[in-house]
Structures are given as C-alpha cells and as structure tokens.
Amino acid sequence: MTNGTNGPEQDEFLVLVDEEGEEHRYSLERIVELDEKRYVVMIPEIQEGEEEEAHVFRLETEKDGEEVLVDVEDEELDKIQEFLDKEAAGE
C-alpha cells in the first residue's frame, strides 16, 4: 500500500468481519501517516446516511509481520480529521 493513494479501482473491496461475524465491504480511500503511525481511511460500500461516511483504523504490524486494523481512539480520530482538514485547505 502506498501513502496518500486515492480510492481503488472499481470492484476492489476489503471485507472486514465484525464481532458478530457479519461481513462489511470497504473501499480503501487512502493511507495517512501521522505521528509515526499509519491510519487507513476506508469508505463502506453501503452508506447509511445522505453524506458519505468514512471509517478510520490504525494499521499495525504484528510480530509475525501480518498487518492488522485496530479501532482508533477519539483523540486519534480528532488528530486525523484536523490533518485532513488542513490538507484539504491547502495548508
């Protein structure tokens, strides 16, 4: 994966399984590096509201080299949102 990539080609989805075993399909919007951590911004295939929603996960590497997605804390999410807002404003 490359830092700052835009969305995937059509029909490329990542499937995540929640605690209840339900599958959710996402497209990868981009990867953001911030405070020496990598975050994945993903767009769910099925949108629940009128505005496009995005989900953010921290990308961590396990000892065996496998990459896993971890839920982010509210403080991390605020930092990511601030970073993306500044980037969009051209700062």
KOLKOLVO-316808 format. One line per field, with one value per atom (N, C-alpha, C): residue in three letters; atom name; x, y, z. Coordinates in nm, 4 decimals, m for minus. Layout:
<atoms>
r	ALA / ...
a	CA / ...
px	X / ...
py	Y / ...
pz	Z / ...
</atoms>
This chain:
<atoms>
r	MET / MET / MET / THR / THR / THR / ASN / ASN / ASN / GLY / GLY / GLY / THR / THR / THR / ASN / ASN / ASN / GLY / GLY / GLY / PRO / PRO / PRO / GLU / GLU / GLU / GLN / GLN / GLN / ASP / ASP / ASP / GLU / GLU / GLU / PHE / PHE / PHE / LEU / LEU / LEU / VAL / VAL / VAL / LEU / LEU / LEU / VAL / VAL / VAL / ASP / ASP / ASP / GLU / GLU / GLU / GLU / GLU / GLU / GLY / GLY / GLY / GLU / GLU / GLU / GLU / GLU / GLU / HIS / HIS / HIS / ARG / ARG / ARG / TYR / TYR / TYR / SER / SER / SER / LEU / LEU / LEU / GLU / GLU / GLU / ARG / ARG / ARG / ILE / ILE / ILE / VAL / VAL / VAL / GLU / GLU / GLU / LEU / LEU / LEU / ASP / ASP / ASP / GLU / GLU / GLU / LYS / LYS / LYS / ARG / ARG / ARG / TYR / TYR / TYR / VAL / VAL / VAL / VAL / VAL / VAL / MET / MET / MET / ILE / ILE / ILE / PRO / PRO / PRO / GLU / GLU / GLU / ILE / ILE / ILE / GLN / GLN / GLN / GLU / GLU / GLU / GLY / GLY / GLY / GLU / GLU / GLU / GLU / GLU / GLU / GLU / GLU / GLU / GLU / GLU / GLU / ALA / ALA / ALA / HIS / HIS / HIS / VAL / VAL / VAL / PHE / PHE / PHE / ARG / ARG / ARG / LEU / LEU / LEU / GLU / GLU / GLU / THR / THR / THR / GLU / GLU / GLU / LYS / LYS / LYS / ASP / ASP / ASP / GLY / GLY / GLY / GLU / GLU / GLU / GLU / GLU / GLU / VAL / VAL / VAL / LEU / LEU / LEU / VAL / VAL / VAL / ASP / ASP / ASP / VAL / VAL / VAL / GLU / GLU / GLU / ASP / ASP / ASP / GLU / GLU / GLU / GLU / GLU / GLU / LEU / LEU / LEU / ASP / ASP / ASP / LYS / LYS / LYS / ILE / ILE / ILE / GLN / GLN / GLN / GLU / GLU / GLU / PHE / PHE / PHE / LEU / LEU / LEU / ASP / ASP / ASP / LYS / LYS / LYS / GLU / GLU / GLU / ALA / ALA / ALA / ALA / ALA / ALA / GLY / GLY / GLY / GLU / GLU / GLU
a	N / CA / C / N / CA / C / N / CA / C / N / CA / C / N / CA / C / N / CA / C / N / CA / C / N / CA / C / N / CA / C / N / CA / C / N / CA / C / N / CA / C / N / CA / C / N / CA / C / N / CA / C / N / CA / C / N / CA / C / N / CA / C / N / CA / C / N / CA / C / N / CA / C / N / CA / C / N / CA / C / N / CA / C / N / CA / C / N / CA / C / N / CA / C / N / CA / C / N / CA / C / N / CA / C / N / CA / C / N / CA / C / N / CA / C / N / CA / C / N / CA / C / N / CA / C / N / CA / C / N / CA / C / N / CA / C / N / CA / C / N / CA / C / N / CA / C / N / CA / C / N / CA / C / N / CA / C / N / CA / C / N / CA / C / N / CA / C / N / CA / C / N / CA / C / N / CA / C / N / CA / C / N / CA / C / N / CA / C / N / CA / C / N / CA / C / N / CA / C / N / CA / C / N / CA / C / N / CA / C / N / CA / C / N / CA / C / N / CA / C / N / CA / C / N / CA / C / N / CA / C / N / CA / C / N / CA / C / N / CA / C / N / CA / C / N / CA / C / N / CA / C / N / CA / C / N / CA / C / N / CA / C / N / CA / C / N / CA / C / N / CA / C / N / CA / C / N / CA / C / N / CA / C / N / CA / C / N / CA / C / N / CA / C / N / CA / C / N / CA / C / N / CA / C / N / CA / C / N / CA / C / N / CA / C / N / CA / C
px	0.0835 / 0.0000 / 0.0880 / 0.0402 / 0.1180 / 0.0534 / 0.1346 / 0.0836 / 0.0149 / m0.1057 / m0.1740 / m0.2379 / m0.2591 / m0.3234 / m0.4704 / m0.5253 / m0.6681 / m0.7387 / m0.8703 / m0.9533 / m0.9090 / m0.9510 / m0.9113 / m0.9882 / m0.9439 / m1.0204 / m1.1541 / m1.2506 / m1.3828 / m1.3732 / m1.4651 / m1.4760 / m1.3629 / m1.2806 / m1.1790 / m1.2274 / m1.2598 / m1.3100 / m1.2342 / m1.2209 / m1.1692 / m1.2907 / m1.2887 / m1.4002 / m1.3535 / m1.4226 / m1.3940 / m1.5084 / m1.4746 / m1.5753 / m1.5831 / m1.7056 / m1.7217 / m1.7346 / m1.7572 / m1.7640 / m1.8766 / m1.9828 / m2.0960 / m2.0777 / m1.9637 / m1.9375 / m1.9960 / m2.0502 / m2.1092 / m2.0003 / m2.0078 / m1.9087 / m1.9501 / m1.8501 / m1.8709 / m1.7660 / m1.8105 / m1.7195 / m1.6834 / m1.5521 / m1.4999 / m1.4096 / m1.4060 / m1.3041 / m1.1984 / m1.0738 / m0.9635 / m0.9565 / m0.9769 / m0.9700 / m0.8246 / m0.7544 / m0.6138 / m0.5508 / m0.4190 / m0.3423 / m0.2760 / m0.2876 / m0.2328 / m0.1263 / m0.0088 / 0.0943 / 0.0943 / 0.0805 / 0.0706 / 0.1278 / 0.2166 / 0.2790 / 0.3417 / 0.4100 / 0.4809 / 0.3887 / 0.2610 / 0.1637 / 0.0963 / 0.0457 / m0.0268 / m0.1749 / m0.2569 / m0.4020 / m0.4622 / m0.5630 / m0.6320 / m0.7698 / m0.7987 / m0.9303 / m1.0068 / m1.1197 / m1.1969 / m1.3413 / m1.3999 / m1.5384 / m1.6230 / m1.7277 / m1.8127 / m1.8891 / m1.9055 / m1.9798 / m2.1245 / m2.1841 / m2.3228 / m2.3210 / m2.3726 / m2.3786 / m2.5142 / m2.5118 / m2.6359 / m2.7032 / m2.6294 / m2.6879 / m2.6743 / m2.7096 / m2.7003 / m2.5569 / m2.4770 / m2.3374 / m2.2513 / m2.1465 / m2.0552 / m1.9790 / m1.9821 / m1.9105 / m1.7832 / m1.6853 / m1.5585 / m1.5284 / m1.4586 / m1.4149 / m1.2628 / m1.2057 / m1.0604 / m1.0128 / m0.9068 / m0.8440 / m0.6948 / m0.6312 / m0.4853 / m0.4312 / m0.3287 / m0.2670 / m0.1434 / m0.1456 / m0.0341 / 0.0221 / 0.1503 / 0.2158 / 0.2437 / 0.1925 / 0.2137 / 0.3582 / 0.4002 / 0.5361 / 0.5676 / 0.4647 / 0.4855 / 0.4831 / 0.4702 / 0.4705 / 0.3334 / 0.2309 / 0.0950 / 0.0423 / m0.0202 / m0.0799 / m0.2230 / m0.2589 / m0.3942 / m0.4503 / m0.5828 / m0.6522 / m0.7042 / m0.6816 / m0.7203 / m0.8090 / m0.9153 / m1.0005 / m0.9177 / m0.9507 / m0.8786 / m0.9564 / m0.8815 / m0.9412 / m0.9939 / m1.0852 / m1.1427 / m1.0346 / m0.9336 / m0.8253 / m0.7490 / m0.7220 / m0.6531 / m0.7399 / m0.8681 / m0.9606 / m0.9655 / m0.9649 / m0.9643 / m0.8383 / m0.7213 / m0.5952 / m0.5977 / m0.6517 / m0.6587 / m0.7516 / m0.8668 / m0.9623 / m0.9001 / m0.8282 / m0.7621 / m0.6573 / m0.5801 / m0.4791 / m0.5435 / m0.6517 / m0.7190 / m0.7838 / m0.8398 / m0.8995 / m0.7938 / m0.6759 / m0.5677 / m0.5175 / m0.5060 / m0.4611 / m0.5585 / m0.6884 / m0.7908 / m0.7894 / m0.7518 / m0.7463 / m0.6160 / m0.5255 / m0.4011 / m0.2926 / m0.3057 / m0.2063 / m0.0872
py	m0.1182 / 0.0000 / 0.1245 / 0.2262 / 0.3485 / 0.4605 / 0.5446 / 0.6586 / 0.7563 / 0.7989 / 0.9023 / 0.8544 / 0.7241 / 0.6774 / 0.7128 / 0.7333 / 0.7572 / 0.6243 / 0.6282 / 0.5088 / 0.4009 / 0.2771 / 0.1643 / 0.1623 / 0.0763 / 0.0572 / m0.0043 / 0.0103 / m0.0437 / m0.1928 / m0.2418 / m0.3824 / m0.4309 / m0.3423 / m0.3821 / m0.3418 / m0.4410 / m0.4141 / m0.4972 / m0.4423 / m0.5158 / m0.5611 / m0.6836 / m0.7346 / m0.7495 / m0.6791 / m0.6887 / m0.7619 / m0.8429 / m0.9192 / m0.8620 / m0.8241 / m0.7658 / m0.8740 / m0.8311 / m0.9230 / m1.0255 / m0.9898 / m1.0815 / m1.1734 / m1.1606 / m1.2442 / m1.1891 / m1.0674 / m1.0060 / m0.9409 / m0.9629 / m0.9072 / m0.7677 / m0.6784 / m0.5423 / m0.5150 / m0.4631 / m0.4349 / m0.2874 / m0.2608 / m0.1248 / m0.1053 / 0.0171 / 0.0533 / 0.1347 / 0.1153 / 0.1876 / 0.3264 / 0.4279 / 0.5653 / 0.6120 / 0.5918 / 0.6318 / 0.5831 / 0.5958 / 0.5687 / 0.6994 / 0.7332 / 0.8571 / 0.8217 / 0.8856 / 0.8701 / 0.9947 / 0.9750 / 1.0854 / 1.0402 / 1.1196 / 1.0873 / 0.9482 / 0.9156 / 0.7883 / 0.6669 / 0.6878 / 0.5786 / 0.5861 / 0.4722 / 0.4683 / 0.4442 / 0.5220 / 0.5109 / 0.4827 / 0.3989 / 0.3621 / 0.4272 / 0.5038 / 0.5667 / 0.4834 / 0.4294 / 0.3393 / 0.3857 / 0.3625 / 0.4010 / 0.2737 / 0.2646 / 0.1460 / 0.1405 / 0.0198 / 0.0019 / 0.0489 / 0.0196 / 0.0592 / 0.1796 / 0.2909 / 0.4151 / 0.4224 / 0.4589 / 0.4643 / 0.6000 / 0.7062 / 0.8400 / 0.9061 / 1.0329 / 1.1095 / 1.1490 / 1.1808 / 1.2186 / 1.0935 / 1.0999 / 0.9868 / 0.9750 / 0.8570 / 0.8377 / 0.7591 / 0.7825 / 0.7110 / 0.6518 / 0.5406 / 0.4782 / 0.4820 / 0.5062 / 0.5163 / 0.4085 / 0.3396 / 0.2374 / 0.2635 / 0.2264 / 0.2325 / 0.1022 / 0.1127 / m0.0042 / m0.0405 / m0.1579 / m0.2041 / m0.3328 / m0.3552 / m0.4766 / m0.5664 / m0.6881 / m0.7866 / m0.8356 / m0.9063 / m0.9599 / m1.0534 / m1.1228 / m1.2153 / m1.1454 / m1.0105 / m0.9331 / m0.9096 / m0.9709 / m0.9532 / m0.8152 / m0.7467 / m0.6160 / m0.6345 / m0.5619 / m0.5695 / m0.4292 / m0.4192 / m0.2926 / m0.2864 / m0.1720 / m0.1531 / m0.0292 / m0.0373 / 0.0800 / 0.1931 / 0.3163 / 0.4321 / 0.4951 / 0.5597 / 0.6342 / 0.7675 / 0.8290 / 0.9566 / 1.0623 / 1.0657 / 1.1641 / 1.1468 / 1.0210 / 0.9944 / 1.0386 / 1.0087 / 1.0449 / 1.1960 / 1.2696 / 1.4159 / 1.4666 / 1.4079 / 1.4478 / 1.4195 / 1.3054 / 1.2685 / 1.3637 / 1.3935 / 1.4855 / 1.6230 / 1.6706 / 1.8010 / 1.8002 / 1.6922 / 1.6791 / 1.6822 / 1.6060 / 1.6006 / 1.7332 / 1.8032 / 1.9346 / 2.0348 / 2.0341 / 2.1240 / 2.0904 / 1.9630 / 1.9201 / 1.9669 / 1.9523 / 1.9931 / 2.1449 / 2.2192 / 2.3650 / 2.4123 / 2.3183 / 2.3532 / 2.4054 / 2.3780 / 2.4266 / 2.3322
pz	0.0000 / 0.0000 / 0.0000 / m0.0635 / m0.0771 / 0.0017 / 0.0637 / 0.1390 / 0.0447 / 0.0814 / 0.0055 / m0.1234 / m0.1380 / m0.2595 / m0.2554 / m0.3717 / m0.3798 / m0.3942 / m0.3996 / m0.3982 / m0.4952 / m0.4677 / m0.5511 / m0.6815 / m0.7709 / m0.8934 / m0.8554 / m0.9429 / m0.9162 / m0.8866 / m0.8047 / m0.7674 / m0.6775 / m0.6244 / m0.5283 / m0.3906 / m0.3095 / m0.1758 / m0.0741 / 0.0444 / 0.1585 / 0.2381 / 0.2846 / 0.3632 / 0.5072 / 0.5977 / 0.7403 / 0.8074 / 0.9065 / 0.9807 / 1.1218 / 1.1640 / 1.2974 / 1.4040 / 1.5289 / 1.6427 / 1.6295 / 1.5574 / 1.5390 / 1.4179 / 1.3496 / 1.2334 / 1.1040 / 1.1086 / 0.9896 / 0.9044 / 0.7738 / 0.6817 / 0.6359 / 0.6258 / 0.5769 / 0.4701 / 0.3557 / 0.2444 / 0.2427 / 0.2259 / 0.2234 / 0.1030 / 0.0534 / m0.0445 / 0.0298 / m0.0081 / 0.0537 / m0.0069 / 0.0739 / 0.0271 / 0.0240 / 0.1359 / 0.1426 / 0.2719 / 0.2772 / 0.3983 / 0.4390 / 0.5665 / 0.6196 / 0.7225 / 0.7122 / 0.8136 / 0.9006 / 1.0321 / 1.1258 / 1.2598 / 1.3160 / 1.4455 / 1.4446 / 1.3358 / 1.3193 / 1.3248 / 1.2938 / 1.2868 / 1.1511 / 1.1044 / 0.9777 / 1.0059 / 0.9364 / 0.9505 / 0.8137 / 0.8130 / 0.6896 / 0.6904 / 0.5854 / 0.5700 / 0.4680 / 0.5112 / 0.4254 / 0.4155 / 0.2979 / 0.2712 / 0.2653 / 0.3496 / 0.3434 / 0.2110 / 0.1599 / 0.0349 / 0.0514 / 0.1655 / 0.1925 / 0.2855 / 0.2364 / 0.3137 / 0.3835 / 0.5111 / 0.5878 / 0.5854 / 0.5583 / 0.5592 / 0.4241 / 0.4201 / 0.2960 / 0.2645 / 0.3697 / 0.3498 / 0.3445 / 0.2609 / 0.2545 / 0.3854 / 0.4437 / 0.5688 / 0.5435 / 0.6278 / 0.6196 / 0.7564 / 0.7557 / 0.8799 / 0.8813 / 0.9987 / 1.0126 / 1.1089 / 1.0682 / 1.1514 / 1.1553 / 1.2666 / 1.2744 / 1.2182 / 1.1348 / 1.0729 / 1.1547 / 1.2151 / 1.2959 / 1.2369 / 1.2625 / 1.2150 / 1.3342 / 1.3276 / 1.4333 / 1.4299 / 1.5337 / 1.5407 / 1.4246 / 1.3745 / 1.2626 / 1.1268 / 1.1286 / 1.0050 / 0.9446 / 1.0014 / 0.9494 / 0.9880 / 0.8918 / 0.9180 / 0.9653 / 1.0713 / 1.1264 / 1.1417 / 1.1344 / 1.1537 / 1.2959 / 1.3624 / 1.5011 / 1.5092 / 1.5900 / 1.6111 / 1.6704 / 1.6331 / 1.6851 / 1.7997 / 1.8886 / 1.9994 / 1.9458 / 2.0188 / 1.9770 / 1.9565 / 2.0441 / 2.0329 / 1.9012 / 1.8637 / 1.7364 / 1.6194 / 1.6269 / 1.5199 / 1.5019 / 1.6130 / 1.6059 / 1.5355 / 1.5669 / 1.5036 / 1.3535 / 1.3168 / 1.1750 / 1.1013 / 1.1607 / 1.0981 / 1.0801 / 1.1816 / 1.1727 / 1.0609 / 1.0525 / 0.9472 / 0.8091 / 0.7913 / 0.6610 / 0.6261 / 0.7255 / 0.7014 / 0.6548 / 0.7230 / 0.6825 / 0.5429 / 0.5130 / 0.3814 / 0.2727 / 0.2997 / 0.2032 / 0.1818 / 0.2852 / 0.2755 / 0.2114 / 0.1829 / 0.1163 / 0.2088 / 0.3367 / 0.4338 / 0.4398
</atoms>
